[in-house]
């Protein structure tokens, strides 16, 4: 008898709770509408150096209706067509409900006359070292370079895997980033220019403070540069 009374009470409590929840959420929707943005043209756009850049634009809809006039575009005026590199154009729109959405186009200003492709896996030679109070040579480490557009490449580590491979931090601390990634440029006269570089996140926010003597030797198929990071000089020479 007591069991029956207990189960009856639980059932009644569940019905009351369910009714209360339904009342509290009455009129509310779990679906949030955002402006739908559609970038016209390619999201990664190549712009030849020295030529005017004309943005293809973007369209927008909100709940099926045209919303293009509400788009705010930023970044176009920051594009320097005389300086190779990656630039970003962002399209943003805020819906009537206050919720915003955005999309970004990458504009690569580059020299189409540069046809050399540096993409692939590169290995440090016996001439690669880190300089502190002494030279520490680290041949045999590998880093990768990815082709983005003519003369513009993404490098996994400007320090050529000194910390992640030679010191062994990559295997010892998986999930942490010890690489100084960035974007580099190969010029028509085979010079290497550092366009950008990020910090090695595992070490904090230190950025390279100097990049020098960057060059590509097509006869020996080697890349080389000097880079100062965290007050240390890394003299890098790579081959593949």
C-alpha atoms as an extended CHARMM CRD file, in Angstrom:
* protein
*
       240  EXT
         1         1  UNK       CA              0.0000000000        0.0000000000        0.0000000000  PROA      1               0.0000000000
         2         2  UNK       CA              2.7900000000        2.3900000000        0.9580000000  PROA      2               0.0000000000
         3         3  UNK       CA              4.5830000000        1.5420000000       -2.3050000000  PROA      3               0.0000000000
         4         4  UNK       CA              1.4680000000        2.3850000000       -4.3130000000  PROA      4               0.0000000000
         5         5  UNK       CA              1.0940000000        5.7450000000       -2.5470000000  PROA      5               0.0000000000
         6         6  UNK       CA              4.8200000000        6.5200000000       -3.1580000000  PROA      6               0.0000000000
         7         7  UNK       CA              4.6310000000        5.7340000000       -6.8740000000  PROA      7               0.0000000000
         8         8  UNK       CA              1.4140000000        7.7780000000       -7.1940000000  PROA      8               0.0000000000
         9         9  UNK       CA              3.1610000000       10.7810000000       -5.5960000000  PROA      9               0.0000000000
        10        10  UNK       CA              6.1350000000       10.4640000000       -7.9650000000  PROA      10              0.0000000000
        11        11  UNK       CA              3.8270000000       10.3190000000      -10.9820000000  PROA      11              0.0000000000
        12        12  UNK       CA              1.9250000000       13.4010000000       -9.8670000000  PROA      12              0.0000000000
        13        13  UNK       CA              5.1480000000       15.3100000000       -9.2390000000  PROA      13              0.0000000000
        14        14  UNK       CA              6.4010000000       14.4260000000      -12.7410000000  PROA      14              0.0000000000
        15        15  UNK       CA              3.1780000000       15.6760000000      -14.3410000000  PROA      15              0.0000000000
        16        16  UNK       CA              3.3710000000       18.9680000000      -12.3900000000  PROA      16              0.0000000000
        17        17  UNK       CA              7.0440000000       19.4650000000      -13.3330000000  PROA      17              0.0000000000
        18        18  UNK       CA              6.3740000000       18.7640000000      -17.0080000000  PROA      18              0.0000000000
        19        19  UNK       CA              3.4650000000       21.1930000000      -17.0510000000  PROA      19              0.0000000000
        20        20  UNK       CA              5.5930000000       23.8490000000      -15.3650000000  PROA      20              0.0000000000
        21        21  UNK       CA              8.4160000000       23.3970000000      -17.9160000000  PROA      21              0.0000000000
        22        22  UNK       CA              5.9870000000       23.6260000000      -20.8210000000  PROA      22              0.0000000000
        23        23  UNK       CA              4.5670000000       26.8430000000      -19.4140000000  PROA      23              0.0000000000
        24        24  UNK       CA              8.0020000000       28.3740000000      -18.8550000000  PROA      24              0.0000000000
        25        25  UNK       CA              9.1440000000       27.6400000000      -22.4340000000  PROA      25              0.0000000000
        26        26  UNK       CA              5.8340000000       28.5450000000      -24.0790000000  PROA      26              0.0000000000
        27        27  UNK       CA              6.4360000000       30.8350000000      -27.0640000000  PROA      27              0.0000000000
        28        28  UNK       CA             10.2050000000       30.2710000000      -27.0710000000  PROA      28              0.0000000000
        29        29  UNK       CA             12.0880000000       28.7270000000      -30.0120000000  PROA      29              0.0000000000
        30        30  UNK       CA             15.3740000000       26.8360000000      -29.8670000000  PROA      30              0.0000000000
        31        31  UNK       CA             16.1940000000       27.9640000000      -33.4140000000  PROA      31              0.0000000000
        32        32  UNK       CA             18.0910000000       31.2590000000      -33.8090000000  PROA      32              0.0000000000
        33        33  UNK       CA             18.0110000000       32.8800000000      -37.2270000000  PROA      33              0.0000000000
        34        34  UNK       CA             21.1930000000       34.4760000000      -38.5710000000  PROA      34              0.0000000000
        35        35  UNK       CA             21.8060000000       36.3840000000      -41.7820000000  PROA      35              0.0000000000
        36        36  UNK       CA             22.9170000000       33.9660000000      -44.5040000000  PROA      36              0.0000000000
        37        37  UNK       CA             25.9820000000       35.3340000000      -46.3100000000  PROA      37              0.0000000000
        38        38  UNK       CA             27.1430000000       34.2360000000      -49.7580000000  PROA      38              0.0000000000
        39        39  UNK       CA             30.5740000000       35.4400000000      -50.9190000000  PROA      39              0.0000000000
        40        40  UNK       CA             30.5930000000       36.1280000000      -54.6550000000  PROA      40              0.0000000000
        41        41  UNK       CA             33.6070000000       34.7110000000      -56.4530000000  PROA      41              0.0000000000
        42        42  UNK       CA             36.3600000000       32.7350000000      -54.7390000000  PROA      42              0.0000000000
        43        43  UNK       CA             36.8770000000       32.8820000000      -50.9880000000  PROA      43              0.0000000000
        44        44  UNK       CA             40.6280000000       32.6880000000      -51.7300000000  PROA      44              0.0000000000
        45        45  UNK       CA             41.2850000000       35.2710000000      -54.4260000000  PROA      45              0.0000000000
        46        46  UNK       CA             44.5790000000       35.8950000000      -56.2390000000  PROA      46              0.0000000000
        47        47  UNK       CA             45.3210000000       39.5170000000      -57.1290000000  PROA      47              0.0000000000
        48        48  UNK       CA             48.3780000000       40.1270000000      -59.3810000000  PROA      48              0.0000000000
        49        49  UNK       CA             50.8330000000       42.5830000000      -57.8580000000  PROA      49              0.0000000000
        50        50  UNK       CA             50.5280000000       46.1250000000      -59.1610000000  PROA      50              0.0000000000
        51        51  UNK       CA             47.0390000000       45.6740000000      -60.5840000000  PROA      51              0.0000000000
        52        52  UNK       CA             43.9250000000       47.2920000000      -59.0610000000  PROA      52              0.0000000000
        53        53  UNK       CA             41.8460000000       45.0160000000      -56.8730000000  PROA      53              0.0000000000
        54        54  UNK       CA             38.0880000000       45.0130000000      -57.3440000000  PROA      54              0.0000000000
        55        55  UNK       CA             36.1480000000       43.1100000000      -54.7350000000  PROA      55              0.0000000000
        56        56  UNK       CA             33.4200000000       40.8180000000      -56.0480000000  PROA      56              0.0000000000
        57        57  UNK       CA             31.2410000000       41.4930000000      -53.0250000000  PROA      57              0.0000000000
        58        58  UNK       CA             28.7910000000       39.4130000000      -51.0490000000  PROA      58              0.0000000000
        59        59  UNK       CA             25.0260000000       38.8920000000      -50.8380000000  PROA      59              0.0000000000
        60        60  UNK       CA             22.8520000000       38.1810000000      -47.8250000000  PROA      60              0.0000000000
        61        61  UNK       CA             19.3920000000       36.9110000000      -46.9850000000  PROA      61              0.0000000000
        62        62  UNK       CA             17.4680000000       36.8040000000      -43.7330000000  PROA      62              0.0000000000
        63        63  UNK       CA             14.6310000000       34.3170000000      -43.3720000000  PROA      63              0.0000000000
        64        64  UNK       CA             14.5300000000       34.0060000000      -47.1500000000  PROA      64              0.0000000000
        65        65  UNK       CA             14.3740000000       37.7430000000      -47.9050000000  PROA      65              0.0000000000
        66        66  UNK       CA             17.1420000000       39.8240000000      -49.4690000000  PROA      66              0.0000000000
        67        67  UNK       CA             19.3290000000       41.4030000000      -46.8070000000  PROA      67              0.0000000000
        68        68  UNK       CA             22.3300000000       42.4680000000      -48.9020000000  PROA      68              0.0000000000
        69        69  UNK       CA             21.9500000000       46.1800000000      -48.1450000000  PROA      69              0.0000000000
        70        70  UNK       CA             22.6620000000       45.4810000000      -44.4610000000  PROA      70              0.0000000000
        71        71  UNK       CA             26.1480000000       44.0540000000      -45.1170000000  PROA      71              0.0000000000
        72        72  UNK       CA             29.1100000000       45.9680000000      -43.6990000000  PROA      72              0.0000000000
        73        73  UNK       CA             32.3580000000       45.3060000000      -45.6180000000  PROA      73              0.0000000000
        74        74  UNK       CA             35.7760000000       45.9270000000      -44.0620000000  PROA      74              0.0000000000
        75        75  UNK       CA             39.3480000000       45.3020000000      -45.1600000000  PROA      75              0.0000000000
        76        76  UNK       CA             39.2480000000       46.3400000000      -48.8170000000  PROA      76              0.0000000000
        77        77  UNK       CA             40.9950000000       49.6390000000      -48.1340000000  PROA      77              0.0000000000
        78        78  UNK       CA             43.7840000000       47.7780000000      -46.3120000000  PROA      78              0.0000000000
        79        79  UNK       CA             44.8490000000       45.8840000000      -49.4340000000  PROA      79              0.0000000000
        80        80  UNK       CA             48.1370000000       47.2030000000      -50.8020000000  PROA      80              0.0000000000
        81        81  UNK       CA             48.3830000000       45.9010000000      -54.3530000000  PROA      81              0.0000000000
        82        82  UNK       CA             52.0770000000       46.8040000000      -54.4450000000  PROA      82              0.0000000000
        83        83  UNK       CA             53.0220000000       44.6990000000      -51.4180000000  PROA      83              0.0000000000
        84        84  UNK       CA             52.7740000000       40.8870000000      -51.7110000000  PROA      84              0.0000000000
        85        85  UNK       CA             50.9640000000       39.1440000000      -48.8930000000  PROA      85              0.0000000000
        86        86  UNK       CA             47.6310000000       37.9280000000      -47.6060000000  PROA      86              0.0000000000
        87        87  UNK       CA             44.8520000000       40.4050000000      -46.9380000000  PROA      87              0.0000000000
        88        88  UNK       CA             41.3900000000       39.7970000000      -45.5130000000  PROA      88              0.0000000000
        89        89  UNK       CA             38.0210000000       41.2330000000      -46.5070000000  PROA      89              0.0000000000
        90        90  UNK       CA             35.2430000000       40.6270000000      -43.9850000000  PROA      90              0.0000000000
        91        91  UNK       CA             31.5040000000       40.8410000000      -44.6470000000  PROA      91              0.0000000000
        92        92  UNK       CA             29.2370000000       41.2110000000      -41.6050000000  PROA      92              0.0000000000
        93        93  UNK       CA             25.5220000000       41.5840000000      -41.0600000000  PROA      93              0.0000000000
        94        94  UNK       CA             23.3380000000       41.8600000000      -37.9520000000  PROA      94              0.0000000000
        95        95  UNK       CA             19.8320000000       40.4100000000      -38.1300000000  PROA      95              0.0000000000
        96        96  UNK       CA             16.7100000000       42.2070000000      -36.8170000000  PROA      96              0.0000000000
        97        97  UNK       CA             16.9420000000       39.9060000000      -33.7990000000  PROA      97              0.0000000000
        98        98  UNK       CA             20.3960000000       41.2780000000      -32.9420000000  PROA      98              0.0000000000
        99        99  UNK       CA             22.3430000000       38.1600000000      -33.9070000000  PROA      99              0.0000000000
       100       100  UNK       CA             25.3020000000       38.7260000000      -36.2290000000  PROA      100             0.0000000000
       101       101  UNK       CA             27.1220000000       36.6030000000      -38.7860000000  PROA      101             0.0000000000
       102       102  UNK       CA             30.2300000000       37.1920000000      -40.8700000000  PROA      102             0.0000000000
       103       103  UNK       CA             32.3760000000       35.6290000000      -43.5940000000  PROA      103             0.0000000000
       104       104  UNK       CA             35.8980000000       36.4480000000      -44.7260000000  PROA      104             0.0000000000
       105       105  UNK       CA             37.5850000000       36.4130000000      -48.1050000000  PROA      105             0.0000000000
       106       106  UNK       CA             41.3800000000       36.0010000000      -48.3340000000  PROA      106             0.0000000000
       107       107  UNK       CA             43.0330000000       38.1570000000      -50.9890000000  PROA      107             0.0000000000
       108       108  UNK       CA             46.5320000000       37.0480000000      -51.9920000000  PROA      108             0.0000000000
       109       109  UNK       CA             48.5680000000       39.7810000000      -53.6520000000  PROA      109             0.0000000000
       110       110  UNK       CA             51.3230000000       37.9180000000      -55.4970000000  PROA      110             0.0000000000
       111       111  UNK       CA             53.6220000000       37.8990000000      -58.5010000000  PROA      111             0.0000000000
       112       112  UNK       CA             52.3130000000       35.4700000000      -61.1510000000  PROA      112             0.0000000000
       113       113  UNK       CA             55.7590000000       35.4640000000      -62.7700000000  PROA      113             0.0000000000
       114       114  UNK       CA             57.1740000000       33.4230000000      -59.8660000000  PROA      114             0.0000000000
       115       115  UNK       CA             56.7110000000       29.8150000000      -60.9310000000  PROA      115             0.0000000000
       116       116  UNK       CA             58.9510000000       27.9990000000      -58.4250000000  PROA      116             0.0000000000
       117       117  UNK       CA             56.9810000000       25.7700000000      -56.0800000000  PROA      117             0.0000000000
       118       118  UNK       CA             58.5950000000       25.3760000000      -52.6390000000  PROA      118             0.0000000000
       119       119  UNK       CA             55.8610000000       23.1250000000      -51.2570000000  PROA      119             0.0000000000
       120       120  UNK       CA             56.8310000000       19.8620000000      -49.6030000000  PROA      120             0.0000000000
       121       121  UNK       CA             58.8900000000       18.5360000000      -46.7100000000  PROA      121             0.0000000000
       122       122  UNK       CA             62.2510000000       20.1720000000      -46.0690000000  PROA      122             0.0000000000
       123       123  UNK       CA             65.1020000000       18.8460000000      -43.9120000000  PROA      123             0.0000000000
       124       124  UNK       CA             67.6870000000       20.8190000000      -41.9420000000  PROA      124             0.0000000000
       125       125  UNK       CA             71.2770000000       20.4280000000      -43.1050000000  PROA      125             0.0000000000
       126       126  UNK       CA             74.4620000000       20.2220000000      -41.0360000000  PROA      126             0.0000000000
       127       127  UNK       CA             74.7170000000       24.0070000000      -41.3050000000  PROA      127             0.0000000000
       128       128  UNK       CA             71.5690000000       24.6180000000      -39.2400000000  PROA      128             0.0000000000
       129       129  UNK       CA             72.1110000000       25.7480000000      -35.6630000000  PROA      129             0.0000000000
       130       130  UNK       CA             70.7800000000       27.7020000000      -32.7110000000  PROA      130             0.0000000000
       131       131  UNK       CA             73.1430000000       30.2900000000      -31.2450000000  PROA      131             0.0000000000
       132       132  UNK       CA             73.1180000000       31.1680000000      -27.5450000000  PROA      132             0.0000000000
       133       133  UNK       CA             76.4180000000       31.0260000000      -25.6730000000  PROA      133             0.0000000000
       134       134  UNK       CA             77.4110000000       28.3260000000      -28.1430000000  PROA      134             0.0000000000
       135       135  UNK       CA             76.2470000000       26.8420000000      -31.4280000000  PROA      135             0.0000000000
       136       136  UNK       CA             73.8480000000       23.9020000000      -31.2070000000  PROA      136             0.0000000000
       137       137  UNK       CA             73.5940000000       22.1680000000      -34.5590000000  PROA      137             0.0000000000
       138       138  UNK       CA             70.4450000000       20.2020000000      -35.3810000000  PROA      138             0.0000000000
       139       139  UNK       CA             70.5690000000       18.4790000000      -38.7850000000  PROA      139             0.0000000000
       140       140  UNK       CA             67.8650000000       16.0160000000      -39.8280000000  PROA      140             0.0000000000
       141       141  UNK       CA             64.8130000000       17.8740000000      -38.5250000000  PROA      141             0.0000000000
       142       142  UNK       CA             61.9040000000       18.3940000000      -40.8950000000  PROA      142             0.0000000000
       143       143  UNK       CA             59.3520000000       21.0960000000      -41.5310000000  PROA      143             0.0000000000
       144       144  UNK       CA             56.7410000000       21.5320000000      -44.2270000000  PROA      144             0.0000000000
       145       145  UNK       CA             55.9380000000       24.3230000000      -46.6640000000  PROA      145             0.0000000000
       146       146  UNK       CA             52.5270000000       24.7040000000      -48.3060000000  PROA      146             0.0000000000
       147       147  UNK       CA             51.8490000000       26.4940000000      -51.6050000000  PROA      147             0.0000000000
       148       148  UNK       CA             49.2070000000       29.2300000000      -51.3690000000  PROA      148             0.0000000000
       149       149  UNK       CA             49.6660000000       31.1360000000      -54.6390000000  PROA      149             0.0000000000
       150       150  UNK       CA             52.5910000000       32.1380000000      -56.9060000000  PROA      150             0.0000000000
       151       151  UNK       CA             55.4720000000       33.1500000000      -54.6530000000  PROA      151             0.0000000000
       152       152  UNK       CA             53.4530000000       32.9390000000      -51.4030000000  PROA      152             0.0000000000
       153       153  UNK       CA             53.8100000000       29.9630000000      -49.0490000000  PROA      153             0.0000000000
       154       154  UNK       CA             52.8660000000       28.8540000000      -45.5560000000  PROA      154             0.0000000000
       155       155  UNK       CA             55.6810000000       27.4080000000      -43.4440000000  PROA      155             0.0000000000
       156       156  UNK       CA             55.0170000000       25.1950000000      -40.4520000000  PROA      156             0.0000000000
       157       157  UNK       CA             58.0390000000       26.3210000000      -38.4430000000  PROA      157             0.0000000000
       158       158  UNK       CA             60.5310000000       29.0900000000      -39.1710000000  PROA      158             0.0000000000
       159       159  UNK       CA             62.7850000000       27.5220000000      -36.5120000000  PROA      159             0.0000000000
       160       160  UNK       CA             62.7870000000       24.2680000000      -38.5060000000  PROA      160             0.0000000000
       161       161  UNK       CA             61.4980000000       22.0050000000      -35.7180000000  PROA      161             0.0000000000
       162       162  UNK       CA             64.2400000000       22.8050000000      -33.2140000000  PROA      162             0.0000000000
       163       163  UNK       CA             61.9250000000       22.4410000000      -30.2280000000  PROA      163             0.0000000000
       164       164  UNK       CA             59.3170000000       20.0120000000      -31.5220000000  PROA      164             0.0000000000
       165       165  UNK       CA             61.8240000000       17.4780000000      -32.9250000000  PROA      165             0.0000000000
       166       166  UNK       CA             65.4370000000       18.1480000000      -31.9130000000  PROA      166             0.0000000000
       167       167  UNK       CA             64.6670000000       18.9580000000      -28.2690000000  PROA      167             0.0000000000
       168       168  UNK       CA             61.8020000000       16.4470000000      -28.3050000000  PROA      168             0.0000000000
       169       169  UNK       CA             59.0510000000       18.6200000000      -26.8540000000  PROA      169             0.0000000000
       170       170  UNK       CA             56.5840000000       17.5670000000      -29.5560000000  PROA      170             0.0000000000
       171       171  UNK       CA             56.6400000000       13.9080000000      -28.4740000000  PROA      171             0.0000000000
       172       172  UNK       CA             56.9210000000       14.6910000000      -24.7730000000  PROA      172             0.0000000000
       173       173  UNK       CA             54.0560000000       17.1840000000      -24.7040000000  PROA      173             0.0000000000
       174       174  UNK       CA             51.5400000000       16.2230000000      -27.3990000000  PROA      174             0.0000000000
       175       175  UNK       CA             48.8510000000       18.7900000000      -27.9820000000  PROA      175             0.0000000000
       176       176  UNK       CA             51.1460000000       21.7540000000      -27.3810000000  PROA      176             0.0000000000
       177       177  UNK       CA             52.3870000000       23.9600000000      -30.2190000000  PROA      177             0.0000000000
       178       178  UNK       CA             56.1460000000       24.5860000000      -30.3280000000  PROA      178             0.0000000000
       179       179  UNK       CA             56.2940000000       25.8180000000      -33.9290000000  PROA      179             0.0000000000
       180       180  UNK       CA             56.7070000000       29.3860000000      -35.1720000000  PROA      180             0.0000000000
       181       181  UNK       CA             54.3380000000       29.2030000000      -38.1260000000  PROA      181             0.0000000000
       182       182  UNK       CA             54.0080000000       31.9000000000      -40.7470000000  PROA      182             0.0000000000
       183       183  UNK       CA             53.7530000000       33.1080000000      -44.3200000000  PROA      183             0.0000000000
       184       184  UNK       CA             56.8120000000       33.6380000000      -46.5060000000  PROA      184             0.0000000000
       185       185  UNK       CA             57.3950000000       35.0780000000      -49.9530000000  PROA      185             0.0000000000
       186       186  UNK       CA             59.7280000000       33.9080000000      -52.7210000000  PROA      186             0.0000000000
       187       187  UNK       CA             60.6310000000       36.8760000000      -54.9310000000  PROA      187             0.0000000000
       188       188  UNK       CA             61.4860000000       36.7360000000      -58.6290000000  PROA      188             0.0000000000
       189       189  UNK       CA             65.2020000000       37.0290000000      -57.7550000000  PROA      189             0.0000000000
       190       190  UNK       CA             64.9770000000       34.0830000000      -55.3090000000  PROA      190             0.0000000000
       191       191  UNK       CA             64.9890000000       36.0400000000      -52.0620000000  PROA      191             0.0000000000
       192       192  UNK       CA             62.9560000000       34.7700000000      -49.1210000000  PROA      192             0.0000000000
       193       193  UNK       CA             60.9120000000       37.3900000000      -47.2740000000  PROA      193             0.0000000000
       194       194  UNK       CA             59.0440000000       36.8020000000      -44.0220000000  PROA      194             0.0000000000
       195       195  UNK       CA             55.5360000000       38.1810000000      -44.5310000000  PROA      195             0.0000000000
       196       196  UNK       CA             54.1850000000       37.1310000000      -41.1540000000  PROA      196             0.0000000000
       197       197  UNK       CA             54.9460000000       34.8750000000      -38.2070000000  PROA      197             0.0000000000
       198       198  UNK       CA             52.9920000000       33.7860000000      -35.1750000000  PROA      198             0.0000000000
       199       199  UNK       CA             54.1930000000       32.8550000000      -31.6990000000  PROA      199             0.0000000000
       200       200  UNK       CA             55.0240000000       29.3340000000      -30.5980000000  PROA      200             0.0000000000
       201       201  UNK       CA             51.9200000000       29.1200000000      -28.4230000000  PROA      201             0.0000000000
       202       202  UNK       CA             53.4580000000       26.7360000000      -25.8800000000  PROA      202             0.0000000000
       203       203  UNK       CA             56.0590000000       29.3710000000      -24.9960000000  PROA      203             0.0000000000
       204       204  UNK       CA             53.7900000000       32.3990000000      -24.8290000000  PROA      204             0.0000000000
       205       205  UNK       CA             53.5350000000       35.3900000000      -27.1350000000  PROA      205             0.0000000000
       206       206  UNK       CA             57.1530000000       35.9050000000      -28.3020000000  PROA      206             0.0000000000
       207       207  UNK       CA             57.4020000000       36.8220000000      -31.9880000000  PROA      207             0.0000000000
       208       208  UNK       CA             60.4890000000       36.8580000000      -34.2200000000  PROA      208             0.0000000000
       209       209  UNK       CA             62.2910000000       40.1890000000      -33.9660000000  PROA      209             0.0000000000
       210       210  UNK       CA             64.6140000000       39.8290000000      -36.9530000000  PROA      210             0.0000000000
       211       211  UNK       CA             64.6940000000       37.9500000000      -40.2490000000  PROA      211             0.0000000000
       212       212  UNK       CA             67.7570000000       38.2030000000      -42.4880000000  PROA      212             0.0000000000
       213       213  UNK       CA             69.5900000000       36.7720000000      -45.4990000000  PROA      213             0.0000000000
       214       214  UNK       CA             66.6220000000       34.7680000000      -46.7190000000  PROA      214             0.0000000000
       215       215  UNK       CA             67.2990000000       33.1150000000      -50.0570000000  PROA      215             0.0000000000
       216       216  UNK       CA             66.5630000000       30.1430000000      -52.2680000000  PROA      216             0.0000000000
       217       217  UNK       CA             69.3710000000       28.5160000000      -54.2530000000  PROA      217             0.0000000000
       218       218  UNK       CA             67.8390000000       26.6760000000      -57.2300000000  PROA      218             0.0000000000
       219       219  UNK       CA             71.1450000000       24.9890000000      -58.1080000000  PROA      219             0.0000000000
       220       220  UNK       CA             71.4700000000       23.2300000000      -54.7610000000  PROA      220             0.0000000000
       221       221  UNK       CA             67.7340000000       23.3340000000      -53.9970000000  PROA      221             0.0000000000
       222       222  UNK       CA             68.3160000000       24.8520000000      -50.5640000000  PROA      222             0.0000000000
       223       223  UNK       CA             66.5170000000       27.4640000000      -48.5100000000  PROA      223             0.0000000000
       224       224  UNK       CA             68.3200000000       29.5000000000      -45.8690000000  PROA      224             0.0000000000
       225       225  UNK       CA             67.7090000000       32.3850000000      -43.4860000000  PROA      225             0.0000000000
       226       226  UNK       CA             68.6130000000       33.7750000000      -40.1090000000  PROA      226             0.0000000000
       227       227  UNK       CA             65.8600000000       34.4620000000      -37.6050000000  PROA      227             0.0000000000
       228       228  UNK       CA             66.0110000000       35.9090000000      -34.0920000000  PROA      228             0.0000000000
       229       229  UNK       CA             63.3780000000       34.5660000000      -31.7230000000  PROA      229             0.0000000000
       230       230  UNK       CA             63.3080000000       34.9960000000      -27.9360000000  PROA      230             0.0000000000
       231       231  UNK       CA             66.7400000000       36.6910000000      -28.1220000000  PROA      231             0.0000000000
       232       232  UNK       CA             68.2810000000       33.6370000000      -29.8130000000  PROA      232             0.0000000000
       233       233  UNK       CA             69.6050000000       33.3780000000      -33.3630000000  PROA      233             0.0000000000
       234       234  UNK       CA             68.4890000000       30.4140000000      -35.4560000000  PROA      234             0.0000000000
       235       235  UNK       CA             70.5090000000       29.9580000000      -38.6220000000  PROA      235             0.0000000000
       236       236  UNK       CA             68.4120000000       27.7000000000      -40.8100000000  PROA      236             0.0000000000
       237       237  UNK       CA             69.3840000000       25.8160000000      -43.9720000000  PROA      237             0.0000000000
       238       238  UNK       CA             66.9040000000       23.4140000000      -45.5420000000  PROA      238             0.0000000000
       239       239  UNK       CA             67.0500000000       20.9670000000      -48.4030000000  PROA      239             0.0000000000
       240       240  UNK       CA             64.7860000000       18.3550000000      -49.9410000000  PROA      240             0.0000000000
